[in-house]
Amino acid sequence: MDVVCCPLDKADLDLDVDDRDGEEILAGTLTCTECGEAYPIEDGIPNLLPPDMREEATA
């Protein structure tokens, strides 16, 4: 977590865990402490694409 930052403004991210398996985080959210943008964690993988690119990737 020390090396992960918001791709938009490089601010710190707060972690909110929804599901974990031991030490591994399976689902949750990383939220920017500055801009408030939320990045989902699904299947243990954080999606740190900016919001507009996330929408394009799922379309």
C-alpha positions, 0 to 999 in steps of 0.5 A: 500500500505504500507505493500505490497512489491515485493515478489522477493526483498522486495522493494517498489511497484509503483501503476499504476491505469487503472480502479477504482470504487470510492476508489477501484482499479479494474485494474492496475499494481504494479511495483517494484522500484528495479527490475522492475517486474510488477504485474497485478491487475485484478478485484481488486485483485493484483497477487503478484506471482513471474513471473514463478509461474504466468505462471504455474498458467495460463497454 
